[in-house]
Amino acid sequence: MKLILSDKAINISLPPKSDIVHFDLSSLNIAQCKGCFGCWTKTPGRCVIRDDATKVYPLIAQSDQVLYISHLKYGGYDSIMKTMLERAIPIQQAFIRIFQGETHHVQRAVTAKHATIIGYGDLAEEEKEIFKRLIARNANNMSFSSYKILFISESDIDYTVKKIIEEWGK
């Protein structure tokens, strides 16, 4: 399965009968994580908040290809994408493992994924470097077997996403 998460509406058409799922996060009702850890203790693997995030995070876990599209702020994801990724904590367990000499959470049946992350906005070089470091750190926790980061203008989003979908079809 392939998953596209965007922080805004994008003008794309998915191939018929494809295994691509797209969520425009700005159109969903996704509350902020409460930090209660209920997804680890009360309802393991399931968030206790019943909103649209519960439709998204299981697909993050199952996807072998992901495309995240986010406006960048101060070298990080904008709030819509950041909120969704924080709400995906149920796909991890409370247990810790040593991975490449660092401590990381054990994943719950998470498929290794190839990730493409599109960052858009009026970005300074310093912000781009901060975002590259953030993604490199996240890659270990998000089961990225590989990833690439694209910095583009907002006006190029639709074209870039269409090209990525075409590549996925090959």
PEKARA-V645169 format. One record per backbone hydrogen bond with DSSP energy under -0.5 kcal/mol. NH is the residue of the N-H (numbers start at 1). CO is the residue of the C=O. E is the energy in kcal/mol with one decimal. If there is no record, write none. Layout:
NH_CO_E + NH_CO_E
//
This chain:
2_19_-2.7 + 3_65_-2.4 + 4_21_-2.9 + 5_3_-0.5 + 5_67_-2.9 + 6_4_-0.5 + 6_23_-2.4 + 7_69_-1.5 + 12_10_-1.2 + 18_15_-1.4 + 21_2_-2.6 + 23_4_-2.6 + 25_6_-2.7 + 25_23_-1.0 + 27_24_-2.0 + 28_25_-1.4 + 30_28_-0.9 + 31_29_-0.5 + 40_37_-1.6 + 41_37_-1.7 + 42_38_-0.5 + 43_38_-3.0 + 45_39_-2.7 + 46_43_-2.8 + 50_48_-0.5 + 51_49_-1.1 + 52_29_-2.1 + 53_29_-0.5 + 54_51_-1.4 + 55_52_-1.7 + 56_52_-0.8 + 56_53_-0.7 + 57_53_-2.3 + 59_56_-0.9 + 60_56_-1.6 + 61_57_-1.9 + 62_58_-1.7 + 63_59_-1.6 + 64_1_-2.5 + 65_1_-1.3 + 66_114_-2.3 + 67_3_-2.5 + 68_116_-2.3 + 69_5_-2.7 + 70_68_-0.5 + 70_118_-2.7 + 72_120_-2.3 + 73_76_-2.6 + 76_73_-1.5 + 78_71_-1.3 + 82_78_-2.5 + 83_79_-2.5 + 84_80_-1.8 + 85_81_-2.7 + 86_82_-2.3 + 87_83_-1.9 + 88_84_-0.5 + 88_85_-0.8 + 89_86_-1.2 + 90_87_-0.6 + 91_88_-2.0 + 92_89_-2.2 + 93_106_-3.5 + 97_104_-3.2 + 99_97_-0.6 + 99_102_-3.5 + 102_99_-1.5 + 104_97_-2.6 + 106_95_-2.2 + 108_91_-3.1 + 109_107_-0.9 + 111_61_-2.9 + 113_143_-2.9 + 114_64_-2.7 + 115_113_-0.6 + 115_146_-2.5 + 116_66_-2.4 + 117_148_-2.6 + 118_68_-3.5 + 118_116_-0.5 + 119_117_-0.6 + 119_150_-3.0 + 120_70_-1.9 + 121_152_-0.9 + 123_121_-1.3 + 128_124_-1.9 + 129_125_-2.3 + 130_126_-2.2 + 131_127_-2.4 + 132_128_-2.4 + 133_129_-2.0 + 134_130_-2.2 + 135_131_-2.6 + 136_132_-2.1 + 137_133_-2.0 + 138_134_-2.9 + 139_135_-2.3 + 140_136_-0.6 + 140_137_-0.8 + 141_137_-0.7 + 141_138_-0.7 + 142_138_-2.1 + 144_139_-2.0 + 145_113_-2.5 + 145_143_-0.7 + 146_113_-1.3 + 148_115_-1.8 + 150_117_-2.8 + 152_119_-2.1 + 152_150_-0.6 + 156_153_-1.5 + 157_154_-1.4 + 160_156_-2.4 + 161_157_-2.8 + 162_158_-2.3 + 163_159_-2.0 + 164_160_-2.0 + 165_161_-2.6 + 166_162_-2.1 + 167_163_-2.1 + 168_164_-2.3 + 169_165_-1.4 + 170_166_-0.5 + 170_167_-1.2
//
